[in-house]
Amino acid sequence: MPAILELRGVKAYYGQSEVLHGIDLAVEERGVTVLLGANGAGKTTTLRAICGMVRSKGEILFAGAPLQRRATEDIAALGVAHVPEGRGTFIGLTVEENLRLGAYTRSAKMHDGIQRMYGYFPILSERRQQQAGALSGGEQQMLAIARALMMSPRLLLLDEPSFGLAPQIIEDIFVIIERVRRDENVSVLLVEQNARLALELADRAYLIETGSVVASGSAKALADNPQVRRSYLGY
């Protein structure tokens, strides 16, 4: 499969401090790539660099075209949806109002999109008139993902979707991510601390330490790597 996203020698900065040191990474069309690493390794910064939220150098290519020097809103309009860590729902709005906001670039297909999201996340249909701030953590995460999917993106960036959730909810969300990838023909770049589940879901994996890629390959190869297993899988 060709790559829908490529990072070539990407460096990123907070002020004058360089925090990514030449990242090379690719996400295949309709594939799932996982980015693993300890807290502070540079995973979230990598997603922010893709979205134009931090200053960066190097090449970031989406569907073969450069993303640098584009506004974050323009990147979203091209088909890149970002679900940040902490979910970022509009807590004062209802579930359905959040979904409608997600479709601001696809208003002609809003109704169909909302019904499709309720198919993936039936609990959201039950909560449609409830304020997002009153949802459980798992429900808020489902809403954040559903709202991003309302854009009909080609690439979905997920930052720690399992953070703070119960194990069964995490497994449910990962099942839905796989279904969405298949049904919506969307590619996924996943930042995740739950390495075991992430490697089961992903096709390819990259391990980042202190802003540099230190290992990469098929998800299975990294899952079988003794160093990765000891450091991230716990056995």
C-alpha positions in Angstrom: 0.0 0.0 0.0 1.3 3.5 -0.7 1.8 5.9 2.2 -0.9 8.5 2.9 1.4 10.2 5.4 5.2 10.5 5.4 7.5 12.3 7.8 11.1 12.7 6.6 13.7 14.0 8.9 11.2 16.0 11.0 12.4 18.2 13.7 10.1 20.1 16.0 10.6 22.9 18.5 9.1 24.5 21.6 10.6 28.0 21.5 14.3 27.4 20.8 14.3 23.9 22.2 14.5 21.0 19.7 12.3 18.2 20.9 12.1 16.0 17.8 15.4 15.1 16.2 14.8 14.0 12.7 11.7 11.7 12.8 11.1 9.3 9.8 7.7 7.7 9.8 5.0 6.5 7.4 1.3 5.6 7.6 0.0 3.3 4.8 -3.3 4.0 3.1 -6.0 2.4 5.2 -3.4 1.1 7.6 -2.9 1.5 11.3 0.5 2.7 12.6 1.3 3.0 16.3 3.8 5.3 17.9 5.1 3.9 21.2 7.3 5.5 23.9 7.5 6.7 27.4 5.9 9.9 28.6 7.8 12.9 27.3 9.4 10.9 24.4 7.9 13.1 21.7 4.8 11.2 20.6 2.3 14.0 21.2 4.7 16.5 19.7 4.8 14.3 16.5 1.1 14.6 16.2 1.2 18.3 16.8 3.9 18.8 14.2 1.7 17.0 11.6 -1.2 19.3 12.5 0.9 22.5 12.3 0.6 23.2 16.0 4.3 23.4 16.6 7.2 24.8 14.6 8.8 22.1 12.5 11.5 21.4 9.9 11.9 18.5 7.5 9.2 17.1 5.2 5.6 16.2 6.2 3.7 14.8 3.2 0.0 14.0 3.2 -1.1 12.2 0.0 2.1 13.3 -1.5 1.7 17.0 -0.9 3.5 19.0 1.8 1.6 20.0 5.0 4.1 22.6 6.3 3.1 26.2 6.2 -0.6 25.3 6.1 -2.9 26.5 8.9 -4.3 23.9 11.2 -7.8 24.5 9.8 -6.5 23.9 6.2 -4.9 20.6 7.3 -8.3 19.5 8.8 -10.1 20.5 5.6 -7.6 18.3 3.6 -8.8 15.2 5.6 -6.7 15.0 8.7 -8.6 14.6 12.0 -6.9 14.9 15.3 -8.3 13.5 18.6 -6.0 15.0 21.3 -5.2 13.5 24.6 -7.8 14.5 27.2 -10.6 14.2 24.5 -11.4 17.9 24.1 -15.2 17.6 23.8 -17.4 20.7 24.3 -18.7 19.8 27.7 -21.5 22.4 27.7 -23.0 21.1 24.5 -25.0 18.0 24.0 -23.7 14.8 22.3 -25.6 15.6 19.1 -24.4 19.3 19.1 -20.8 18.0 19.4 -21.3 15.7 16.4 -22.9 18.5 14.4 -19.8 20.7 15.1 -17.6 17.9 13.8 -19.4 18.0 10.5 -18.9 21.7 9.9 -17.0 21.0 6.6 -19.5 18.2 5.6 -22.8 19.8 6.4 -24.6 18.4 3.4 -24.1 14.9 4.8 -24.6 15.7 8.5 -27.7 13.6 9.2 -26.3 10.5 7.5 -23.0 11.0 9.3 -24.6 11.3 12.7 -26.7 8.1 12.2 -23.5 6.3 11.1 -21.7 7.4 14.3 -24.7 6.1 16.4 -24.2 2.8 14.6 -20.6 2.6 15.8 -21.3 4.1 19.2 -24.9 3.1 20.3 -24.4 4.5 23.8 -24.1 8.0 22.1 -27.5 7.6 20.6 -28.9 6.9 24.0 -27.1 10.0 25.3 -27.8 12.3 22.3 -29.5 15.1 24.3 -27.2 14.8 27.3 -24.4 17.3 27.9 -21.0 16.0 27.0 -19.7 17.0 30.5 -22.1 14.6 32.1 -20.8 11.6 30.2 -18.4 9.0 31.6 -14.8 9.1 30.6 -15.3 6.2 28.1 -18.3 7.9 26.6 -16.5 11.2 26.2 -13.7 9.3 24.4 -16.2 7.7 22.1 -17.7 11.1 21.4 -14.3 12.7 20.7 -13.6 9.9 18.1 -17.1 10.1 16.6 -16.9 13.9 16.3 -13.5 13.6 14.4 -15.0 11.0 12.1 -17.9 13.4 11.3 -15.3 15.2 9.1 -15.0 12.0 6.9 -11.2 12.2 7.3 -8.7 10.2 5.3 -6.3 10.2 8.3 -7.2 9.9 12.0 -4.7 10.9 14.6 -5.5 9.4 18.0 -3.5 10.6 21.0 -3.8 8.1 24.0 -7.5 7.1 23.5 -7.2 4.6 26.4 -6.0 7.2 28.9 -7.8 6.9 32.3 -10.3 4.3 31.1 -11.3 0.9 32.5 -9.8 -2.2 30.7 -13.1 -3.3 29.2 -13.9 0.1 27.9 -10.4 0.3 26.3 -10.9 -3.0 24.5 -14.4 -1.9 23.3 -12.9 1.3 21.9 -10.1 -0.6 20.1 -12.6 -2.9 18.5 -14.5 0.1 17.2 -11.3 1.7 15.9 -10.6 -1.4 13.9 -14.2 -1.5 12.5 -14.0 2.2 11.6 -10.7 1.7 9.8 -12.2 -1.0 7.7 -15.6 0.5 7.1 -14.6 4.1 6.6 -11.4 3.4 4.7 -9.6 5.7 7.1 -5.9 5.5 7.9 -4.9 5.7 11.6 -1.8 7.0 13.4 -2.2 6.0 17.0 -0.2 7.2 20.1 -0.8 4.8 22.9 0.5 3.6 26.2 -1.3 0.3 26.1 1.3 -1.3 23.9 -0.1 -4.8 23.9 -3.5 -3.7 22.5 -1.9 -1.2 20.1 0.4 -3.7 18.6 -2.4 -6.2 18.1 -4.4 -3.5 16.2 -1.5 -2.0 14.2 0.2 -2.9 11.0 3.4 -1.0 11.6 5.0 0.4 14.8 7.6 3.0 15.8 9.3 3.3 19.1 10.4 6.8 20.1 12.9 7.8 22.8 13.8 11.4 23.6 12.6 12.7 20.3 14.2 10.0 18.0 12.9 6.8 16.5 15.0 3.9 18.0 13.1 1.0 16.5 10.5 0.5 13.7 9.0 -2.3 11.7 5.9 -4.4 11.5 3.8 -4.4 14.6 4.4 -8.1 15.0 8.2 -7.7 14.8 8.2 -5.1 17.5 5.8 -7.2 19.7 8.3 -10.0 19.4 11.3 -7.8 20.1 12.7 -8.7 23.6 13.6 -5.1 24.4 10.2 -3.8 23.5 8.5 -6.6 25.4 10.5 -5.9 28.6 10.1 -2.2 28.4 6.6 -1.8 27.2 4.7 -5.1 27.4 6.0 -6.1 30.9 7.2 -9.6 30.1 
